[in-house]
Amino acid sequence: MGAFAVLGIVLSGCAEFPDEHNRPFAEQPSLAPQAGPQPSFESEAPPSEAPGEAKPQPPAQPVGCEDPDPAVITTCLDPVGAIAVLPDGQSALVGERSTGRVLRVKKGAKPVELAQISVDASNGGGLTGLALSPTYHEDELFYAYVTTGSDNRVVRVASGDSPKPVLTGIPKGATGNSGALLDDGKGALLVATGNAGDPASATNPSTLSGKLLRVDGFGKPAEGNPQRDSPVVTSGLNEPTGICGTAALSMFWVTDRNGGKDSLHQVKFGEPLGNPAWTWSDRPGVSGCAADPSTVIVALRDASALYTLHPAPDGSFTGQPAKVLENRYGRFATAALAPDGMVWLGTTNRDGGRPVPSDDRVLRLEPPTGGTAGKD
């Protein structure tokens, strides 16, 4: 491709603090929390029925791959491993974790398969990250974080071409193989890597496991890294499942499963990961995340819900966190914020959940609002 410039590639119980746009499709379900500290859509009491008033009918249920829910973009996928929203905000690339397929999806259109990457989906691996080329509108290049038979790696894919390795040799193990990708907004790619089942490796500077890396389009240390000859910008990850943030503010977050608890970390380049900004001791299965300056949305796999928090400029949280969409769509696997401010979500119900006929699905929803009644 020649000299590619560089990538411009992008909660409830037991939660505890550590010590220390345009809005199209308004008829779609919103993530906005209702009244109460940790409300659940499922637990809301139905409105009282007036005399003579017809009883509300339950929403239509999916039949086969036909899903009447207006938030559903596409159906009948294998469990979703990653989503990258395209610049138009109306379509996205979706990666299936266990098959390695990457599809372009859009409401009302049949999914288009762009690639099928060979992956090893055992031990939490597979295809777990996607990010776009900075010039996707011209070259339609994208990047994927995948597990192979020998390692974890980042590959670059052009439609109709075989994947090309960009960053290889990320250790693979019996656990800790998940990873995530995000454009940092400054022409580089953030790569979260697992510890490959060896927690000690997360702080070992000689290995790529358990790190947050920042690389260019060729997998080399990106310009402006804390150490110019190293791709590592922070260390101490275990089983990262998502990266999100606001590039303009250089505020980035990583979700991580670290044995005894699930965590959300704010990343500060050049510093160890340190104490998490938020933890879940009940281990609800944190997955992907999406964030703007006012809200961080964390997808919960095992709790089948989303958790929303409101960050302050210093990385602390203000207001009341909220658990939303509990048991409405099942197990969430990934989340991404679109250019128009809508939130895209993928499910993983066919992998340990209770799938409906149209699973697994990709959703497009309005972002949450409210939830500012005071600290938890």
C-alpha positions in Angstrom: 0.0 0.0 0.0 3.1 2.2 0.1 4.0 4.1 3.2 0.8 4.1 5.1 0.8 7.3 7.2 -0.3 5.9 10.6 -3.5 4.9 12.1 -6.2 7.4 13.1 -7.8 4.2 14.4 -10.9 4.9 18.1 -22.2 -1.6 35.7 -25.6 -3.7 39.6 -24.7 -4.5 42.8 -21.5 -4.5 44.7 -20.1 -1.6 42.8 -17.6 0.4 44.8 -15.2 3.2 44.5 -11.6 2.2 45.2 -9.7 3.9 47.8 -8.0 6.5 47.1 -25.6 15.4 18.2 -27.9 14.3 16.1 -30.4 11.8 17.5 -32.1 10.0 14.6 -34.6 7.1 15.2 -36.0 8.8 18.3 -38.6 6.0 18.5 -35.8 3.5 19.3 -35.3 2.3 22.9 -33.2 4.7 24.9 -30.6 3.8 27.5 -31.8 6.6 29.8 -32.1 5.3 33.4 -35.4 5.7 35.1 -36.0 6.9 38.7 -34.0 5.2 41.4 -30.4 4.5 42.2 -29.9 1.4 40.0 -33.1 1.0 38.0 -33.9 -1.9 35.8 -36.3 -1.8 32.9 -37.5 -5.3 33.9 -38.3 -4.3 37.4 -40.4 -1.2 36.6 -44.0 -1.4 37.8 -46.5 -1.2 34.9 -48.7 1.9 34.8 -52.1 1.6 36.4 -54.9 0.7 33.9 -57.7 3.2 33.7 -61.3 1.8 33.7 -62.3 0.7 30.2 -58.8 1.2 28.9 -57.3 -1.5 26.7 -54.5 -3.5 28.4 -51.1 -2.8 26.7 -49.9 -5.6 24.5 -46.5 -7.1 25.0 -43.9 -6.2 22.3 -43.8 -8.5 19.3 -41.3 -11.3 19.6 -38.8 -12.2 16.9 -39.6 -15.0 14.5 -36.5 -16.7 13.1 -34.2 -14.0 11.9 -37.0 -11.4 11.7 -36.8 -9.1 14.8 -39.4 -6.3 15.0 -37.4 -4.3 17.6 -36.5 -1.0 15.9 -33.1 -1.0 17.7 -32.0 -4.2 16.1 -29.7 -3.6 13.1 -29.0 -7.2 12.1 -29.7 -10.7 13.4 -28.7 -14.4 13.4 -25.0 -13.8 13.8 -22.5 -15.9 15.7 -21.5 -14.3 19.0 -20.2 -10.8 18.4 -16.6 -10.1 19.4 -16.1 -6.5 18.2 -17.8 -3.5 16.4 -16.3 -0.6 14.6 -18.8 2.1 13.5 -18.3 3.5 10.0 -18.0 7.3 9.4 -21.7 7.6 8.2 -22.9 6.4 11.7 -25.5 4.3 9.9 -23.4 1.2 9.3 -20.7 -0.7 11.0 -18.2 -3.5 10.8 -19.0 -6.4 13.0 -16.6 -9.2 13.9 -17.8 -12.7 15.1 -15.5 -13.9 17.8 -15.4 -17.6 17.0 -15.7 -17.6 13.2 -13.4 -14.7 12.5 -16.0 -13.3 10.0 -16.1 -9.5 9.5 -19.4 -8.2 8.2 -20.6 -4.8 7.1 -24.1 -4.2 8.5 -26.7 -1.6 8.0 -30.4 -1.3 9.0 -32.6 -2.9 6.4 -29.8 -4.3 4.4 -28.4 -7.8 4.2 -24.9 -8.1 5.9 -22.0 -8.2 3.5 -19.1 -10.4 4.4 -15.8 -8.5 3.9 -13.3 -11.1 5.3 -13.0 -14.3 7.3 -9.9 -14.3 9.4 -8.5 -17.6 10.7 -8.8 -17.5 14.5 -8.4 -19.8 17.5 -11.5 -19.0 19.7 -10.5 -21.3 22.6 -9.5 -19.9 26.0 -11.3 -16.6 25.5 -9.5 -15.8 22.2 -10.8 -15.3 18.7 -11.6 -12.0 17.1 -12.0 -9.5 19.9 -11.1 -6.1 18.5 -11.8 -4.0 15.4 -10.7 -0.5 14.3 -10.8 1.5 11.1 -8.0 2.9 9.0 -7.9 6.7 9.2 -8.7 6.9 5.5 -11.3 4.1 5.5 -13.5 6.2 3.1 -10.7 5.9 0.5 -9.0 2.6 1.1 -11.6 0.6 3.2 -8.8 -0.9 5.3 -9.5 -2.1 8.9 -7.6 -3.7 11.7 -8.5 -6.7 13.9 -7.1 -8.2 17.1 -7.1 -11.9 16.8 -5.9 -15.1 18.4 -4.1 -17.6 16.1 -2.7 -21.0 16.7 0.6 -19.6 18.0 0.0 -16.1 19.3 -2.3 -13.1 19.6 -1.8 -10.4 17.0 -3.0 -7.3 15.1 -3.7 -7.7 11.4 -4.7 -5.3 8.7 -7.4 -6.3 6.2 -8.4 -4.9 2.8 -11.7 -6.1 1.4 -11.1 -9.1 -0.9 -7.5 -9.5 0.3 -5.9 -11.8 2.9 -5.1 -10.3 6.3 -1.6 -8.8 6.7 0.2 -9.1 10.0 0.9 -5.7 11.7 1.9 -6.7 15.3 2.7 -10.3 16.1 4.1 -12.3 18.9 1.7 -11.1 21.6 1.8 -14.1 24.1 -1.0 -16.6 24.0 -2.0 -18.8 27.0 -4.6 -20.9 28.7 -6.5 -17.7 29.7 -6.0 -13.9 29.1 -6.2 -14.0 25.3 -8.8 -11.3 24.8 -7.7 -7.9 23.4 -9.2 -4.7 22.2 -8.4 -1.9 19.7 -9.1 1.9 19.6 -8.1 4.9 17.5 -6.4 7.4 19.8 -7.4 10.3 17.6 -3.7 11.3 17.0 -2.8 8.8 14.2 -2.0 5.8 16.4 -3.7 2.6 17.4 -4.2 1.6 21.1 -3.9 -2.1 21.6 -5.0 -3.7 24.9 -3.4 -7.2 25.5 -4.2 -9.9 28.0 -1.7 -11.5 30.4 -1.8 -14.9 28.6 -2.6 -16.6 32.0 0.6 -15.2 33.7 -0.3 -12.2 35.9 3.4 -11.5 36.6 3.9 -10.9 32.9 1.6 -7.8 33.0 4.4 -5.8 34.7 7.3 -7.4 32.9 8.7 -4.8 30.5 10.2 -7.5 28.2 6.8 -8.9 27.1 3.8 -7.5 25.2 1.3 -9.3 27.4 -0.9 -7.5 30.0 -0.1 -4.1 28.4 -1.7 -1.1 26.7 0.3 -0.5 23.5 0.3 2.5 21.2 1.6 1.7 17.7 1.6 3.1 14.2 0.2 1.4 11.1 3.2 -0.9 10.9 3.1 -2.0 14.5 6.0 0.1 15.6 6.1 2.4 18.6 4.0 5.5 17.8 5.5 8.9 17.8 4.9 10.6 21.1 5.1 7.5 23.3 6.5 7.9 26.8 9.5 5.9 25.7 10.2 6.5 22.0 11.5 2.9 21.4 8.7 1.1 23.3 5.1 0.6 22.2 4.0 0.2 25.9 2.1 3.2 27.4 0.8 1.4 30.5 1.0 -2.0 32.1 -0.9 -4.2 34.5 -3.8 -5.6 32.5 -5.1 -9.1 33.0 -8.1 -9.9 30.7 -9.0 -6.6 28.9 -12.3 -6.5 27.1 -12.6 -3.0 25.9 -11.0 0.4 25.3 -13.0 3.6 25.0 -12.5 7.3 25.5 -12.5 10.9 24.3 -9.5 11.5 22.0 -9.8 15.3 22.2 -9.4 15.2 26.0 -6.9 12.3 25.9 -9.2 10.5 28.4 -9.2 6.8 27.9 -10.7 3.9 29.8 -10.0 0.1 29.8 -12.4 -2.6 31.1 -10.6 -5.6 32.7 -11.4 -8.8 34.4 -8.8 -9.5 37.0 -9.7 -12.6 39.0 -11.3 -11.4 42.1 -13.2 -8.4 40.6 -14.1 -6.7 37.4 -12.7 -3.2 36.9 -12.7 0.0 34.9 -9.4 1.8 34.7 -8.6 5.3 33.5 -5.4 5.1 31.5 -2.6 7.6 32.0 0.2 7.2 29.5 3.6 6.5 31.0 2.1 5.5 34.4 1.3 2.0 35.7 -2.4 1.1 35.6 -2.8 1.6 39.4 -6.1 1.4 41.3 -9.2 1.1 39.2 -11.6 4.0 38.9 -14.5 1.6 39.5 -14.8 -2.1 40.5 -17.5 -4.8 40.6 -16.8 -7.4 43.3 -19.7 -9.5 42.1 -17.9 -9.9 38.7 -20.8 -9.2 36.3 -18.5 -9.9 33.3 -17.4 -6.5 32.1 -17.1 -6.4 28.3 -16.8 -3.6 25.9 -17.2 0.1 26.7 -18.2 3.3 25.0 -17.5 6.8 26.3 -17.9 10.5 25.6 -16.9 13.4 27.9 -20.0 13.0 30.1 -20.7 9.3 30.2 -19.0 5.9 30.3 -21.1 2.9 29.3 -19.9 -0.5 30.2 -21.4 -3.6 28.7 -22.0 -6.5 31.1 -21.9 -10.0 29.8 -22.9 -12.2 32.7 -25.3 -9.6 34.3 -27.0 -9.1 30.9 -27.1 -5.3 31.3 -25.3 -2.0 30.8 -23.8 0.1 33.5 -23.4 3.9 33.1 -21.2 6.3 35.0 -20.4 10.0 34.7 -16.8 11.0 34.8 -15.3 14.2 36.1 -12.3 15.8 34.4 -10.0 14.3 37.1 -11.2 10.8 36.3 -13.5 10.5 39.4 -17.2 9.9 39.0 -20.0 12.3 39.8 -23.7 11.6 40.1 -25.6 8.4 40.4 -24.4 5.4 38.4 -27.2 3.3 36.8 -27.8 -0.2 35.6 -30.0 -0.2 32.5 -31.4 -2.6 29.9 -31.1 -5.5 32.4 -32.2 -8.8 30.8 -33.7 -6.9 27.8 -31.3 -8.1 25.1 -29.3 -10.6 27.1 -25.5 -10.8 27.3 -23.7 -7.8 25.9 -20.3 -8.4 24.4 -19.2 -5.1 23.0 -20.0 -1.4 22.7 -19.0 1.4 20.4 -19.9 5.1 20.1 -20.9 6.4 16.7 -20.1 9.8 15.2 -23.7 10.8 15.6 -23.6 9.9 19.3 -25.6 6.7 19.0 -24.4 3.6 20.9 -23.9 0.3 19.0 -24.0 -2.9 20.9 -23.3 -6.6 20.1 -24.6 -9.6 22.0 -23.2 -13.0 22.8 -26.3 -15.0 23.8 -25.4 -18.0 21.7 -22.3 -18.5 23.8 -23.6 -19.4 27.2 -26.8 -17.4 27.3 -30.4 -17.9 26.5 -30.7 -16.9 22.9 -33.9 -15.9 21.2 -34.5 -16.9 17.6 -32.9 -13.8 16.2 -29.7 -14.0 18.3 -27.0 -12.9 18.1 -27.8 -9.3 17.3 -26.3 -5.9 16.7 -28.2 -2.9 18.2 -28.2 0.8 17.7 -29.6 2.9 20.7 -29.7 6.4 22.0 -27.1 7.0 24.7 -28.1 7.3 28.4 -28.9 10.6 30.1 -29.6 11.6 33.7 -28.4 9.6 36.7 -26.9 12.5 38.6 -28.5 12.2 42.0 -25.3 11.8 44.0 -22.4 9.5 44.6 -22.8 5.8 45.3 
